[in-house]
Amino acid sequence: MKSLKLAFLNIRKNIKNAKELKSAFIISIVGMMLNNVAFLFLWYYFGKTVGELNGWKAEDIFGLYAFTTVSYGIVSGFLNGIFSIPTYISTATLDNYLLTPKNILLKIATSRVSTSAFGDLLYGIICFIFFIILRNLSITQILFSILLMILVTVIFYAFCIICMSISFYVMDGQNVSSGFYNMFLSNSLYHGGAFTGILRFVFTFIMPSLLLGAVPVELVNNFTVDKLLIMIIFSIFWLVVAILFFNKSLKKYESNNLFGFGS
């Protein structure tokens, strides 16, 4: 509980600092929202042109972007420090987080915020509203969607930790970790009906890109309790794996010794 209290204080402080530059704060949020609109309309009109593809309709693209950008906005917005793990390792800044008894991973995650990611979060909420209207979702489906967003956020957070923790094992950690992360994120934004066969298996069970958007949309459109339980199991599994992998990888860290002198 003390670690969580400290985490919330860090987030509050970081947001307060970011808001000091009000113009930059607002521009970064609005700019990111406008950037996302281009991708949304690209896939939406692709769906309109091609028609239904493996059960996917054009309206489902709003759901896809709702789930992915809300989860991205929460994690990258409030827990942006995890993306700095490779930098903290190479510059020996990680030493600062090892000197106190609080939860190390939580301290690192809450060390930074991203104002542009708040634009993703707001954009995702707007997409979700459109998804509700266009798909005429019931109250049960809306509540189910909100629960899925929480589970998706956990999965996204967990796999980001795994991607960034790879940097403990390689010299060029920042590029390698970013490569895995970009592959994971980019595939989550593609039209869900385009993934079939071996690709669908790989990006669901090995690299859970489809669990961020495509699978939740399909679950909302065809709701069953057993599918919800499977999603819960997946989120718990990836979170446990991520924490264990980070803690094991942390033991590989040697300050300045492997990566050169810190700055």
Protein Blocks (a to p, Z undefined) as FASTA:
>chain_A
ZZmmmmmmmmmmmmmmmmmmmmlmmmmmmmmmmmmmmmmmmmmmmmmmnopeehiafklm
mmmmmmmmmmmmmmmmmmmmmmmmmmmmmnommmmmmmpcbdfklmmmmmpccfklmmmm
mmmmmmmmmmmmmnopafklmmmmmmmmmmmmmmmmmmmmmmmmmmmmpmklmlmmmmmm
mmmmmmmmgcfklpgcjllmmmmmmmmmllmmmmmmmmmmmgcfklmmmmmmmmmmmmmm
mmmmmmmmmmmpcghklnopaZZ
